């Protein structure tokens, strides 16, 4: 029978076992982040959300305008048929 080679764990997991990082359970936990970093992340998240909201509104407005334009042209074309 052929000898099975022992599989090495991935580098991160091995390092994780030594330093408490990598994978679940180890590494810098949420509680270790200071308030300053958390506030910064929260602010970035808010800005990103606001940006997306603006983009969505812009898109909606453009779509409405396009539909309105189509409707207007359709009406004028129908009137020309008479």
N, C-alpha and C positions, 0 to 999 in steps of 0.2 A: 504494500500500500504506500502511496506517495505521501510524504510528510506535508502537512498543511502549513503554509507560512503564517506566522502570527501577524495579523493586520495591525498596523500602527494607527493609533487614533489620530485624527486630524490635528494640525499644529495648534490651532486655537484651543481645542479641548485639552491638549496636553499642557499648554501654557496655563489654561484655566485651572487645572488641578493644582499647579504650583502657586499661581498668583491670585487665585480667586476670581479670575476673569473668564470670559468666553462662555458660551452656552447659557443655560438657565442658572439661576441661583447665585452665581458669582459676580465679581466685578463691581463697578460703582453702582450702587443702588439709587433709587429715586431720592431717598432721604439724604443722601450725601451731597446732592446738588444744592448750592446755596440759593438764597432767595433772589439774589441779583440775576443769576442765570435763568431761573424760572421765570422771572418777570420779563426778561429779554425774550425768551422763547414765546411767552404768552403774547407779547406785543407783536412779534413777527407773525404769529399765527393770525392775530386779529387783522393785521395789515393785509396779509395774503387773502383772507376771507373777504375783506372790503374790496380788494382789487377784483376778485372773482364776481362779487355782487355787481360792481360797476360794469364789468364786461358783459354779464348776463343782461343787465338792463339795456345796455347799448345794442346788443344783438336783438333783443325783443323789439326795441324801437325801430331798428332798421327793417326787421321783418314786417312790422306793421306798415311802415312806409311803402315797402315793396308791394304788399298786398293791396294797399290803397291805390297805388299807381296802376296795378293790373286791373283793378275794378274800374277805375276811371277810363282807362283806354278801352276796356271791353264795352262800357256804356257808349262811348263816343263812336266806336266802330258799329255798334248795333244801330245807333241813330243814323249813321251814314247809309245804312242799308235801305232805310225807308224811302 
